[in-house]
Amino acid sequence: NARGIISLGGAYSNHLHALAAAGKRFGFPTVGLLRGHPQDTPTVLDLKAFGMHLHWLGYGGYRARHEPAFWLPWREHYPHLHPVPEGGGGLAGASGCGVLVEQAREQLQALGWADYDAWW
């Protein structure tokens, strides 16, 4: 069973920001694999403040994320963490977000909006 999360993103990643904040709030470890070279953007400063452990992959290392063996060394180094694709993508990410549509529909109906298409 995983005790934390490892994922990928850039120096302005909302995905990593949300994971790091959740890790801090709920007390689980988070690791971020970041594109490019070390920089202190407001997002990166928050990631650090939230306790996320950061690894900068450079640009070539980040491009390798689609290669079949990309996760092998990271899973060996962090066997207790669950790897999440970049941006929370993939089938599991889509399935997890599917419930948001129904939650939004219910909340909008409570406000008197008959359909979520009215957002746009």
N, CA, C and O of each residue as an XYZ file, in Angstrom:
480
protein
N       0.828     -1.195      0.000
C       0.000      0.000      0.000
C       0.866      1.250      0.000
O       1.849      1.343      0.735
N       0.492      2.189     -0.821
C       1.237      3.443     -0.920
C       0.967      4.320      0.300
O      -0.144      4.362      0.829
N       2.010      5.010      0.724
C       1.884      5.939      1.850
C       1.966      7.385      1.400
O       1.828      8.296      2.215
N       2.192      7.609      0.095
C       2.315      8.955     -0.426
C       2.243      8.936     -1.938
O       1.885      7.926     -2.545
N       2.589     10.074     -2.546
C       2.446     10.239     -3.997
C       3.703     10.848     -4.587
O       4.327     11.725     -3.989
N       4.069     10.367     -5.777
C       5.136     10.955     -6.579
C       4.531     11.284     -7.940
O       3.817     10.469     -8.523
N       4.822     12.488     -8.444
C       4.253     12.881     -9.728
C       5.157     13.885    -10.424
O       6.189     14.298     -9.894
N       4.741     14.266    -11.628
C       5.540     15.143    -12.486
C       4.832     16.458    -12.770
O       3.606     16.554    -12.704
N       5.638     17.471    -13.087
C       5.082     18.755    -13.493
C       6.185     19.772    -13.687
O       7.370     19.461    -13.573
N       5.779     20.975    -13.978
C       6.726     22.056    -14.186
C       6.771     23.003    -13.003
O       6.131     22.771    -11.977
N       7.529     24.064    -13.156
C       7.736     25.032    -12.080
C       6.491     25.860    -11.773
O       6.464     26.603    -10.792
N       5.459     25.735    -12.610
C       4.193     26.446    -12.394
C       3.019     25.464    -12.319
O       1.874     25.850    -12.558
N       3.295     24.214    -11.993
C       2.301     23.142    -12.051
C       1.222     23.264    -10.975
O       1.508     23.187     -9.780
N      -0.019     23.457    -11.418
C      -1.149     23.443    -10.484
C      -1.349     22.046     -9.905
O      -1.748     21.888     -8.752
N      -1.066     21.044    -10.720
C      -1.205     19.648    -10.287
C      -0.274     19.358     -9.105
O      -0.716     18.836     -8.082
N       1.013     19.694     -9.243
C       1.947     19.461     -8.138
C       1.578     20.306     -6.928
O       1.707     19.860     -5.788
N       1.123     21.521     -7.178
C       0.727     22.409     -6.090
C      -0.401     21.769     -5.277
O      -0.362     21.764     -4.046
N      -1.402     21.231     -5.972
C      -2.524     20.588     -5.283
C      -2.067     19.345     -4.520
O      -2.500     19.117     -3.391
N      -1.191     18.540     -5.134
C      -0.692     17.342     -4.448
C       0.097     17.706     -3.196
O      -0.087     17.099     -2.141
N       0.974     18.697     -3.316
C       1.787     19.104     -2.166
C       0.910     19.640     -1.041
O       1.134     19.332      0.130
N      -0.090     20.442     -1.399
C      -1.001     20.983     -0.386
C      -1.785     19.859      0.288
O      -1.976     19.875      1.504
N      -2.240     18.883     -0.502
C      -2.969     17.745      0.072
C      -2.062     16.930      0.990
O      -2.485     16.488      2.058
N      -0.811     16.733      0.567
C       0.131     16.003      1.406
C       0.342     16.681      2.746
O       0.373     16.030      3.790
N       0.488     17.995      2.703
C       0.666     18.740      3.953
C      -0.596     18.650      4.810
O      -0.523     18.408      6.015
N      -1.737     18.846      4.185
C      -3.006     18.859      4.924
C      -3.333     17.499      5.552
O      -3.792     17.422      6.692
N      -3.086     16.424      4.780
C      -3.492     15.100      5.240
C      -2.336     14.243      5.753
O      -2.541     13.093      6.140
N      -1.121     14.800      5.756
C       0.006     14.131      6.385
C       0.624     12.974      5.626
O       1.069     12.005      6.241
N       0.663     13.052      4.294
C       1.349     12.008      3.533
C       2.491     12.634      2.734
O       2.410     13.800      2.347
N       3.554     11.867      2.486
C       4.704     12.408      1.762
C       4.404     12.603      0.277
O       3.644     11.850     -0.332
N       5.027     13.637     -0.280
C       4.894     13.915     -1.707
C       6.267     14.181     -2.300
O       7.137     14.776     -1.663
N       6.440     13.729     -3.527
C       7.675     13.952     -4.275
C       7.287     14.484     -5.642
O       6.395     13.948     -6.298
N       7.966     15.545     -6.068
C       7.721     16.127     -7.378
C       8.924     15.970     -8.279
O      10.049     16.283     -7.889
N       8.689     15.487     -9.479
C       9.717     15.390    -10.515
C       9.454     16.541    -11.468
O       8.456     16.549    -12.187
N      10.357     17.512    -11.469
C      10.095     18.746    -12.193
C      10.884     18.880    -13.486
O      12.039     18.467    -13.585
N      10.225     19.465    -14.463
C      10.816     19.750    -15.769
C      11.785     20.931    -15.625
O      11.506     21.907    -14.929
N      12.916     20.813    -16.299
C      13.847     21.932    -16.344
C      14.869     21.920    -15.225
O      15.230     20.874    -14.686
N      15.321     23.119    -14.897
C      16.388     23.288    -13.913
C      15.864     24.078    -12.724
O      14.878     24.803    -12.849
N      16.515     23.945    -11.566
C      16.010     24.588    -10.354
C      15.731     26.072    -10.534
O      16.544     26.826    -11.070
N      14.559     26.458    -10.070
C      14.157     27.861    -10.060
C      13.148     28.047     -8.937
O      12.437     27.113     -8.565
N      13.094     29.238     -8.413
C      12.197     29.513     -7.297
C      11.013     30.356     -7.752
O      10.947     31.552     -7.470
N      10.083     29.727     -8.456
C       8.840     30.397     -8.818
C       7.944     30.420     -7.579
O       8.209     29.696     -6.619
N       6.901     31.229     -7.584
C       5.974     31.184     -6.447
C       5.426     29.776     -6.192
O       5.244     29.372     -5.044
N       5.166     29.040     -7.265
C       4.669     27.670     -7.104
C       5.714     26.790     -6.441
O       5.399     26.055     -5.506
N       6.947     26.853     -6.910
C       8.018     26.025     -6.340
C       8.237     26.382     -4.871
O       8.456     25.493     -4.048
N       8.182     27.650     -4.540
C       8.332     28.048     -3.136
C       7.226     27.433     -2.281
O       7.472     27.000     -1.156
N       6.001     27.397     -2.824
C       4.910     26.743     -2.100
C       5.149     25.240     -1.975
O       4.925     24.663     -0.911
N       5.604     24.601     -3.062
C       5.872     23.159     -2.997
C       6.835     22.858     -1.861
O       6.627     21.926     -1.084
N       7.886     23.653     -1.774
C       8.865     23.469     -0.698
C       8.233     23.713      0.671
O       8.447     22.946      1.609
N       7.450     24.792      0.775
C       6.813     25.122      2.054
C       5.830     24.031      2.485
O       5.650     23.792      3.679
N       5.200     23.376      1.519
C       4.259     22.293      1.821
C       4.976     20.983      2.126
O       4.335     20.003      2.507
N       6.301     20.953      1.963
C       7.072     19.764      2.308
C       7.311     18.780      1.177
O       7.774     17.666      1.422
N       7.007     19.162     -0.048
C       7.246     18.262     -1.180
C       8.741     18.174     -1.442
O       9.435     19.190     -1.487
N       9.229     16.955     -1.613
C      10.632     16.738     -1.970
C      10.742     16.865     -3.489
O      10.011     16.200     -4.223
N      11.652     17.715     -3.960
C      11.743     18.015     -5.391
C      12.981     17.406     -6.032
O      14.063     17.387     -5.445
N      12.795     16.910     -7.247
C      13.887     16.442     -8.106
C      13.743     17.160     -9.443
O      12.712     17.052    -10.106
N      14.779     17.892     -9.832
C      14.771     18.575    -11.130
C      15.385     17.642    -12.167
O      16.514     17.180    -12.001
N      14.648     17.368    -13.229
C      15.062     16.379    -14.223
C      15.770     16.970    -15.430
O      16.244     16.218    -16.281
N      15.857     18.289    -15.534
C      16.333     18.882    -16.777
C      15.250     18.696    -17.829
O      14.185     18.152    -17.538
N      15.515     19.142    -19.041
C      14.496     19.010    -20.087
C      14.546     17.637    -20.744
O      13.505     17.060    -21.057
N      15.748     17.113    -20.955
C      15.880     15.785    -21.544
C      15.328     14.709    -20.633
O      14.636     13.797    -21.085
N      15.635     14.814    -19.352
C      15.126     13.841    -18.391
C      13.613     13.865    -18.302
O      12.976     12.826    -18.125
N      13.043     15.047    -18.425
C      11.592     15.168    -18.368
C      10.940     14.594    -19.620
O       9.874     13.983    -19.546
N      11.583     14.789    -20.771
C      11.043     14.219    -22.017
C      10.978     12.699    -21.947
O      10.150     12.082    -22.618
N      11.833     12.098    -21.150
C      11.877     10.636    -21.032
C      10.674     10.066    -20.281
O      10.544      8.847    -20.175
N       9.798     10.914    -19.764
C       8.672     10.440    -18.953
C       7.738      9.503    -19.702
O       6.987      8.756    -19.075
N       7.770      9.527    -21.039
C       6.900      8.648    -21.827
C       7.557      7.309    -22.150
O       6.915      6.420    -22.711
N       8.827      7.163    -21.799
C       9.521      5.901    -22.069
C       9.058      4.837    -21.070
O       8.806      5.144    -19.905
N       8.945      3.583    -21.530
C       8.419      2.518    -20.661
C       9.169      2.356    -19.335
O       8.551      2.038    -18.318
N      10.461      2.564    -19.330
C      11.247      2.329    -18.111
C      11.396      3.576    -17.236
O      12.126      3.541    -16.245
N      10.729      4.660    -17.576
C      10.913      5.914    -16.836
C      10.694      5.746    -15.331
O      11.506      6.211    -14.532
N       9.613      5.090    -14.946
C       9.259      5.022    -13.532
C      10.082      4.016    -12.737
O      10.074      4.065    -11.507
N      10.789      3.108    -13.399
C      11.511      2.047    -12.673
C      12.456      2.571    -11.597
O      12.330      2.150    -10.447
N      13.397      3.468    -11.905
C      14.299      3.921    -10.833
C      13.579      4.714     -9.743
O      13.976      4.681     -8.579
N      12.531      5.419    -10.124
C      11.795      6.198     -9.123
C      11.012      5.280     -8.194
O      10.910      5.553     -6.998
N      10.465      4.206     -8.725
C       9.730      3.250     -7.886
C      10.682      2.492     -6.973
O      10.312      2.122     -5.859
N      11.914      2.258     -7.441
C      12.911      1.617     -6.576
C      13.336      2.560     -5.454
O      13.496      2.139     -4.309
N      13.516      3.834     -5.786
C      13.952      4.826     -4.801
C      12.831      5.174     -3.814
O      13.093      5.440     -2.641
N      11.597      5.170     -4.289
C      10.435      5.519     -3.461
C       9.380      4.410     -3.540
O       8.291      4.639     -4.065
N       9.687      3.212     -3.025
C       8.737      2.100     -3.161
C       7.422      2.311     -2.409
O       6.425      1.650     -2.699
N       7.422      3.219     -1.459
C       6.230      3.463     -0.651
C       5.319      4.541     -1.237
O       4.293      4.875     -0.646
N       5.695      5.090     -2.408
C       4.889      6.145     -3.018
C       4.158      5.641     -4.258
O       4.677      4.808     -5.001
N       2.970      6.148     -4.468
C       2.173      5.801     -5.648
C       2.487      6.802     -6.763
O       2.337      8.008     -6.562
N       2.920      6.323     -7.933
C       3.205      7.242     -9.037
C       1.916      7.707     -9.719
O       1.049      6.902    -10.058
N       1.814      9.009     -9.907
C       0.660      9.606    -10.585
C       1.172     10.267    -11.855
O       2.120     11.050    -11.794
N       0.569      9.971    -13.007
C       1.028     10.575    -14.259
C       0.964     12.106    -14.222
O       0.261     12.699    -13.403
N       1.698     12.704    -15.107
C       1.737     14.160    -15.232
C       0.323     14.731    -15.298
O      -0.500     14.288    -16.099
N       0.055     15.708    -14.456
C      -1.246     16.358    -14.455
C      -2.388     15.498    -13.945
O      -3.551     15.885    -14.054
N      -2.071     14.332    -13.388
C      -3.123     13.432    -12.931
C      -3.819     12.732    -14.079
O      -4.934     12.233    -13.926
N      -3.158     12.693    -15.240
C      -3.760     12.123    -16.442
C      -3.930     10.621    -16.378
O      -3.564      9.972    -15.398
N      -4.478     10.097    -17.422
C      -4.699      8.660    -17.519
C      -6.104      8.278    -17.096
O      -6.893      9.126    -16.679
N      -6.407      7.007    -17.206
C      -7.745      6.498    -16.900
C      -8.125      6.732    -15.441
O      -9.250      7.133    -15.145
N      -7.189      6.482    -14.534
C      -7.503      6.675    -13.111
C      -7.809      8.138    -12.810
O      -8.723      8.435    -12.041
N      -7.051      9.054    -13.411
C      -7.303     10.477    -13.204
C      -8.652     10.902    -13.754
O      -9.388     11.652    -13.113
N      -8.972     10.417    -14.950
C     -10.262     10.748    -15.559
C     -11.415     10.179    -14.734
O     -12.430     10.846    -14.537
N     -11.258      8.959    -14.259
C     -12.307      8.343    -13.437
C     -12.505      9.117    -12.139
O     -13.633      9.325    -11.693
N     -11.400      9.540    -11.541
C     -11.484     10.298    -10.301
C     -12.143     11.647    -10.472
O     -12.801     12.136     -9.554
N     -11.977     12.260    -11.639
C     -12.572     13.575    -11.898
C     -14.017     13.480    -12.361
O     -14.750     14.468    -12.313
N     -14.434     12.304    -12.808
C     -15.790     12.150    -13.321
C     -16.858     12.556    -12.327
O     -17.898     13.084    -12.720
N     -16.622     12.322    -11.058
C     -17.596     12.657    -10.024
C     -17.784     14.174     -9.904
O     -18.819     14.626     -9.414
N     -16.811     14.954    -10.340
C     -16.910     16.409    -10.224
C     -18.078     16.975    -11.014
O     -18.706     17.943    -10.584
N     -18.374     16.383    -12.162
C     -19.487     16.878    -12.980
C     -20.791     16.777    -12.201
O     -21.564     17.734    -12.161
N     -21.042     15.635    -11.587
C     -22.282     15.466    -10.823
C     -22.310     16.391     -9.605
O     -23.352     16.959     -9.281
N     -21.172     16.541     -8.935
C     -21.131     17.448     -7.783
C     -21.417     18.882     -8.207
O     -22.165     19.594     -7.536
N     -20.823     19.305     -9.320
C     -21.063     20.664     -9.810
C     -22.522     20.831    -10.226
O     -23.133     21.858     -9.934
N     -23.082     19.838    -10.902
C     -24.486     19.907    -11.336
C     -25.405     20.081    -10.117
O     -26.309     20.916    -10.135
N     -25.174     19.304     -9.074
C     -26.005     19.403     -7.870
C     -25.884     20.779     -7.219
O     -26.885     21.357     -6.797
N     -24.671     21.299     -7.138
C     -24.472     22.601     -6.513
C     -25.090     23.719     -7.342
O     -25.674     24.651     -6.788
N     -24.967     23.635     -8.666
C     -25.558     24.664     -9.522
C     -27.082     24.614     -9.467
O     -27.736     25.657     -9.470
N     -27.652     23.410     -9.417
C     -29.107     23.296     -9.297
C     -29.586     23.919     -7.993
O     -30.654     24.529     -7.950
N     -28.802     23.767     -6.932
C     -29.161     24.373     -5.650
C     -29.161     25.898     -5.732
O     -29.842     26.569     -4.956
N     -28.389     26.440     -6.683
C     -28.347     27.888     -6.895
C     -29.406     28.358     -7.887
O     -29.547     29.556     -8.137
N     -30.151     27.404     -8.451
C     -31.186     27.766     -9.406
C     -30.768     27.659    -10.862
O     -31.529     28.054    -11.745
N     -29.577     27.135    -11.138
C     -29.137     26.929    -12.520
C     -29.580     25.533    -12.923
O     -29.225     24.552    -12.268
N     -30.352     25.438    -13.994
C     -30.936     24.158    -14.381
C     -29.928     23.191    -14.995
O     -30.117     21.976    -14.925
N     -28.874     23.707    -15.588
C     -27.946     22.819    -16.291
C     -26.543     23.396    -16.231
O     -26.359     24.613    -16.270
N     -25.565     22.523    -16.136
C     -24.181     22.974    -16.047
C     -23.691     23.625    -17.331
O     -22.673     24.317    -17.306
N     -24.383     23.427    -18.464
C     -23.981     24.106    -19.701
C     -24.080     25.621    -19.557
O     -23.486     26.365    -20.338
N     -24.822     26.069    -18.568
C     -24.975     27.504    -18.349
C     -23.683     28.161    -17.871
O     -23.594     29.388    -17.837
N     -22.675     27.360    -17.501
C     -21.383     27.927    -17.101
C     -20.818     28.783    -18.210
O     -20.235     29.836    -17.953
N     -20.987     28.337    -19.443
C     -20.314     28.966    -20.565
C     -21.208     30.006    -21.149
O     -20.835     30.668    -22.117
